Amino acid sequence: MNIFKSLLFFVCFASLQLFADSQPACQPVCNPPPPPRTYPCVCECYCGGFTIGISAANDDFVSSTVNFLTVGYFDDYFTVDVGANYEHLQFGSANGDFCTVKSHLGLRNRLWQNLFVSYGAMGAVAAVNNNFFFGPRPYRVGAFAGLDLQVVRHWMLSFKIYPFEYERIADDKIYRVFQTGTINCSYVF
């Protein structure tokens, strides 16, 4: 697990300099020209695309940190992503296989050229093959708010926090307020 986290940070931060020099120069897109006292012209390379990435989320169902492989799409006004994770957990004599799928669907607003605020709904469900739970399949729904920073044309960092979540796991119903979040590093096509 620690190797996976180290790889995530290495890919996100170390490779940014490798790709920064090879990016074509952005051309301002301003049709019509902006009126005074508004945002400056926006580079077209920050207008959206499909993504593939790695996410780290805290407190997801049973483990404290879960890593997801994600795919998604975003533009200036809309964002959607879906991530999947597989874990085999063992607690004493109990063990289980967890396959978790988490998704975000929401809106985006540009704060500055390459910085966006995003907000919307999130959901997660776990397929469990185990002897941990007796009851319905674990699921989680809630709201998210976050910041997306497109560092260079092909790399984006996303930070999301969940102001409210409802989780159903076995017979427990759990409500969380500002307790969990996600960090994502994505390659933008």
N, C-alpha and C positions, 0 to 999 in steps of 0.2 A: 504494500500500500504506500509506504514512504517513497519507494522508487518511482511509483506512478506520479506522486505529487511533485517530486523533484523533476521528473521529465516534463510535467506541465509547466512549471516555472521556467525551466530551461528553454523550452520551445517558445513560450510567450515572450520572454525578455531578451534572451540571447540572440534569437533569430531576427528581432526587429531591426537591428543594425545591418544584418546581412541583406535584407530586402529593401531597406530604406534608400540606398544609393541607386538601385536598379529600377526604381519606379519612374514612370514617365511623369513629366511636369503636369500639374493640374491646370486646366483652362477654366477661367471663371465663367460661370453660367449666370447671366443676368438679363433676362428678357421679361419685361422691359427693365431699364436700369432702376435700382432701388431709389425710393425717395430719401431725402436727408433723414438722419437719425434712425436708420434701420440697420439690420444686419448687413455686413459687407457681402460682396459677391461670394458665392459658395462654389467650392471646387466640385466639379462633376464626379470626381472619383469617390466622393463620400455620399453618393445618392442611393446606395443600396445594392443588394444582390443576394445570392444564395450563400449559405455558410456551412462549414463543417468544423466541429471543435470539440473541446474537452471542458467539462464543467465539474466543479467541486461544490457540493452542497453539504451543509451541516444538519445533523439531527434528522435523518430521513428514515422513518419507520423504526428500525432497530439499531443500526449502527450510528456512530457519532458523525462520521464523514463518509460521504458517498461520492464516487466519481462517475460521471456520465459521458458517453460519446453522444454528441448532439449534431443534428442537422436543422437548418432553418432558412428563413427568408426574411429580409427587412427592406424597407425603403424609408423615405422621409417621414411617413405618417403611420406605418403599420409594421408590426413585428410578430413572428410566429417561430417557435422552435419546438423540437421534440428530442428528448434524450432518453437513452436506455442504459441500463446497468445490470450486471449479473454478479451475485455474491453467493458464496457458500459459507454459512456461519455455523459455528459449533459452540454451544454453551454446556459444558459438562457432557451428559449423555444425550442431550437434545441437539439436533442439527437440522439444517434446512437450506434449501436452495431458493434464493430470492431473485426474481427478475423484475426490476422496477422500471416503469416508463413515466417520465415527467414532461409536462408541456407548459408553455407560456403562450398566451394569445393576447395581444394588446396594441396600444397606440404609442407613437413616438412623436416627440417634438424636438426640433433643433434648438439647442441653447447657444451654440456657437458653431463654427465651421465643421468641426469633427466631433463635437460633443452633443449627445442627445439625452433627453430624459424619456424613460419609457414607463408605462403603467398598464395594468390590465388584470386578467385572471390567470390563475395557474391551477394545474391539477396533476395528481400523481396516483398511480395504482401499482400494486405489487402482486405478481403471480407467485404464490408460495407453494412449494412442495416440501412439507416439513411435518414435524410433530410439535411445533411451537404453539400454533394457534388452533383454536376450535371456534369457528364462527365465520362471518363473511370475510371476503377478500379485503385486505387493508387498502384504504384509499385516503386521499388528502385533497382538499380544494381550498382555494383562498384567493387573495389579491396580492399583486406584486407592484413594486415601484423600484426603478433603478436608473442607472446611468450607463450609457454606451459610449465608449471612447474608441474611435477608429484611429489608431495610432498612425498607421500608414495605410496605403490603399488596400492592401490585402490582409491586414491584421486588425482585429477588433477585440477589445476587452469590454466585458459587460459585468456589472455589479448589480445584483438584485436583492432586495430585502422584502420579506413577506409581512406586511403590517397585521394581517389577520389570516389565520388558517383554522380549518376544522379537519380533524383526523379521526378516522374510524379504524381501529385495529382490534381484532377479536371483539370483545364486548365493551371495550373502552371507547368513550367519545372524548376527544381531547381538543381544547380550544387554545390556540397560541396567539399571542400578540407581540409582534416585533421580536421573535426569538430565533428565526431561521433566515438563511439567505443562501445565495449562490454566486460564485465567481466563474466566469466563462472566458475562455480564450478561443477565438474562432478565426479560421481562414476564410476570407471573403472572395468569392469568384467574380 
